[in-house]
Each structure stands twice: as C-alpha cells, then as structure tokens.
Amino acid sequence: MSLSVWPLFAYAEPAQPDHSAALRVSMLDPVVVTPTLTSRTTEASLSSVTVIDEKQLRERQPQDMTEMLRGQPGVDITGNGAFGKATSVYLRGTGSSSTLLMVDGVRLRSATAGSPSWQFLPTTLIDRIEIVRGPRGSLYGADAVGGVVQVFTPGARNLSNEQSGWMELGGGSFNSRRVAAGAQGEQDGTRYNVAVDRFDTDGTEIREGSEDRGYDNTSAVARLTHRFDNDAEIGVFGFRAAGSTEFEGSTPEQEKVTDYAMQIAGVKGQLWVTENWLSKLILSDARDDNENFTDGDRDSIFNTRSRAANWQNVFALGDHQLVVGADYLQDLVDSTTLYLEDERENTAGFAQLLLNFGDVDVQASGRYDDNEAYGSETTGGLALGYKLDSHHRLRASYGTAFRAPTFNDLYFPGFGNDQLDPESSKSTEVGARGQYQHWFWDIAAYQTEVDDLIAYALQGGRYAPFNVNRARIRGAEVAVGMEINQWRAGAAFTAQDPEDRDTGLVLQRQSQRSFRFDLDRALGEFSLGGSVVLQGHRYNDADNDVRLSGFGLLDLRAGWNFAPNWSTRLAVKNVLDKEYTTAQNFGGWNYMNAGRSVMLSLRYDR
C-alpha cells in the first residue's frame, strides 16, 4: 500500500494502471490531481492541463498570479491596474465567474461577487498551479464551466519530510519591498509546514494624471499533519492573506481604499478502510472580507463566508477505479448592504468511474446538486482516450456544467432577481498529445454552448439581471514543451471565437488570440531566461463599440547561486515599457498597467 503525497481531493488512492511509468519522473508529464480527483499523469488524465511548477515560479519572480497565467493555453486575463487591483481570469472564453479557484482543495471566492480575488494571492507562498480547461461541473459543482485553477501552497503536497527552511528578501521599482520565510519538517510521524510573506509597494498610476495607488499584503500558510502506524492521517491547515489596496475614485483626487482579507481554515483526514478502499474527509471554512473607504470614511462592508464538508471514497477495482463522494456548502453574507437573503445551502453527491482496457481509457462522472436558492442541477462528463503507441494518445470528451447566480444577482436591494436560473453549458472537445523523452506537444479543439446567460437588461420597466443571452465559444489550443541539456522551453497558442449568439458580436472583454513563449537556460551556477506574451485586441463592451488594442510584453530574468544555500534573482518586467490596457472604466478612461520594472531578490535555503 503506497501513500500519495497529494492534498485532499488528491490524497493517496489505491494503485492504478500505469502505462507510462518511465515518463512519470519527467517534468514534461507531471502527475496532476485536479482533472479526476486522483493522481494521474497529464497524458493519462484525458484533459487539457497546464502545470506551473515550483521551479518556474521561483525562476520568474512573479509579482502576482496574472504574470504566470497570462498567455497560457485557453487563459485570458483582465485587470483594473497593477498591484492588488481587481483582476478577472477567463478560461476558454467563459465569464470570470465561470472559472473555479481552488486553494489546496478548498473553493475560494466571494459569494456576493461570484469570483475570486486573484490579485491577493501571494505568489511566494505558491508551490504549484494546475490549470484544467473544460467543464468540471460533474466533479466540483457550480462555476467550473470554463475549468478549474488549483493553487497548492507550501507543504500541501508533502513532498519531503526533511527539516528545512528558507528566507527571501526583495525590492525594486515603485518602492516595492518583500520579505518572506518558511520552514518544514517531520518528527515521529508529525509533519509541519509554516510560511509567511509580506509585500508592499507604492504602486503605479491607474488613471493617466492621477496619483500612484499603493498596495500591501501580509500572508501566511500553516499546516500540521500526523500519520498513524496504519497510514491513517489527520491534519489541520490554514491560509490567510490580508492588507489594503488603493484604487481610483470618480475624480483623480479622490482616494478609495479597500481593506481586505481572504482566508481558509480546516481539518482533513484519510483512512484506509480496506486495502482497496480509501476514505477521506475535509471540513473547511473560507472567508472573503472587504471594507471600503472613500477619503477615509467607510462606505461599505462585504464579508462572505463559505463552510464546506467534502467526503470522498476511492475504490480500486482491478485495473479500474471508482470515486464516490458527497459535499455540503453553506454560503453566508454579512454586509452593510441589506440583502434580501443572506444565507443559502447546497448539498451534492457525485461519482466517477475510471476504466482502463489496455490502450483504451474511459472516464465517466456525474453529480447532483440541490441548492435552496435556485433548485437542483445535474451535470455529467464522459471522456475517451486511445493510445496509438507509446508516445501518442487521442482523446475526446463531453461535459456539462453550470454557473450559480451570485448573491448580488439574486438578492442585491433594488437590482437582484430571485427568479434567476443558473447558466447552463455543454462542451465538446477533441485532442491529441505526443509525449517523448525530452519534449511534448498537445493540441485541442473545443466548442462550448452556454444558455441562460445572466446579463443586466431592462425588462418590464426594471433594470435587473435576467437570463437573456446565449453564447457559443469555439476555439483551438496548441502547447509545446521541451527540457534538454539545461534548456527549458514552452510555447502556447490560443485562437477562439467567443460569440454572443443573440447579436453575433464578440463577448465582452474576451481576446480572440494569444501566444506565450518561455525560454530558460542553466549555465552552471547561473541561469538566464525570458518570456514573451502576445495578446490580441478585445472589446470592452457588449456592443463592441470600444476596442482595446492588443499588446506584446517581454520579460527577462537572471539568477546566480553564488554560494552554498544562497541565491539571487533579477527580474525585469515589461522590458520595452509597453503601455497597455485590458479594461476600460465606466467613465471612459483606460486602466493603466505597470510599465518597465526591476525586482532583485536574495534567498537563503537551509
């Protein structure tokens, strides 16, 4: 009996068929857990998956999540400025509330807004990112229409029991400063991991002619896990990011500030009931709090809380696997705005069958959700894979998903519509992958149809959200990766047509083309690298009247391991000092992003 090193939703599971053992150790075909809730290689998952590993995160020194996500296959990013400003992540042309964010297996988002605060995630406390494109409603429930992004914090995967620690100091442009540290270890079956990060900056202009808008973030991760002699485990974990961010008011002189906090706390456990049956449970509490001020006076408070329980059972059935589970989610709202309802509950049951017949793999899943606010939803998924030979695999899949109406959609005073139905979608995908010793390629084509899109409209003399729109998104993605002789390279290209079926126009703020290229070279104790991102134009409005130009960004980086345990990193962002925007304000002015910047860091690893 072997015990996996993955967190909940990806704990150890009974042995599974493995037709690519020689590739498992390669970074080109990493083991992923998000697509199927079980540990499988990217190639065997029958999904379109991108993995951003710890090495890439350390090399590239990102200031925020958007730097790592932008230009990845099927991913589009918009933001209201740099450093802690509102950010939206779109997967495969679907809306920002149709991308599910998981942190160490726990759903994290605002129940009122419906989307996560991506801009507040501290990249120094992230060890790994898995991006799964395509519907995952049959496994994760609401909001996984475009896909799932799962973030793993230090210690979540328990890759090492060795005593170790690290410390990092950094500083650079815009008077930016960072200090971070962490430690982990194990004794007598008890593992611990703790890490902290502090980042603050004077920021940049958001609006031309205005003042710089600053940002600060203090974050921490902690977990404690004990493994018993029978390989049962129990542990507690927590994550918190809190601080303040300044943004633009109705005039350049007006000062607006949001004090924010996002956190997760929970307990998790797993038990081998029999040799072929693993049972796992997680209880969690996630919060997203915002307190808003204008010129020092408090305007509003929006605090949301999500209490969740997830029970998952994994059974080994010869060469096959069965996953059966149930979960419970309670959303609570505490706000100065008097919502018509401030609580709702969701219960669900799900099952997944993973079948292997030699060169043929079949994955079938289904889920039933019962929500007291909008009723019940049933979702399903089916994927087929065929291995042509030891290097090539074909895949095809079909899945359904839905996006739940938010508290703002349903209950905001004067605007909410409690008769809303969830948005529903159905997606089809075909793809192929070539996996070799030193490189891989992956291509996919997909179509997603979304019905009952929630949009604000004037009906019956009332301006409110209604289920009025339909969308069809067609697209194709290509990804290539290589790792050979100290060279590491990756490229991605996305072409998509996100169409409003009622008007024939392009969906709001969706880019139709993107390209990304990353190249890194190790030279003994030195390393050099660079990234290029090209992004096509987009329309800021549903009528396609406001066109925001495309742009290209170049980043360069260098590293030096100048002594045992000591290293330094230099990152130059937006080398060409490109002015670009991905969103326009309602007042008609463009949100400005950061120009050229330099960041230097010093790190000690013990």
Buried (B, 14 or more C-beta within 10 A) or exposed (E): EEBBBBBBBBBBBBEBBEBBEEBBEBEBBBBBBBBBBBBBBBBBBBBBBBBBBBEBBBBBBBBBBBBBBBBBBBBBBBBBBBBBBBBBBBBBBBBBBBBBBBBBBBBBBBBBBBBBBBBBBBBBBBBBBBBBBBBBBBBBBBBBBBBBBBBBBBBBBBBBBEEEBBBBBBBBBBEBBBBBBBBBBBEEEEBBBBBBBBBBBBBBBBBEEBBBBBBBBBBBBBBBBBBEEEBBBBBBBBBBBBBBBBBBBEEBEEBBBBBBBBBBBBEBBBBBEEEBBBBBBBBBBBBBBBBBBBEEEEEEBBBBBBBBBBBBBBBBEEEBBBBBBBBBBBBBBEBEBEBEEBBBBBBBBBBBBBBBEEEEBBBBBBBBBEBEBBEEBEBBBBBBBBBEEEBBBBBBBBBBBBBBBBBBBBBBEEBBBEEBBBBBBBBBBBBBBBBBEEBBBBBBBBBBBBBBBBBEEEEEEEEBBBBEBBBBBBBBBBBBBBBEEEEBBBBBBBBBBBBBBEEEBBBBBBBBBBBBBBBBBBEEEEBBBBBBBBBBEBBBEBEBEBEBEBBEBBBBBBBBBEEEEEBBBBBBBBBEEEEBBBBBBEEEBBBBBBBEBBBBBBBBBE
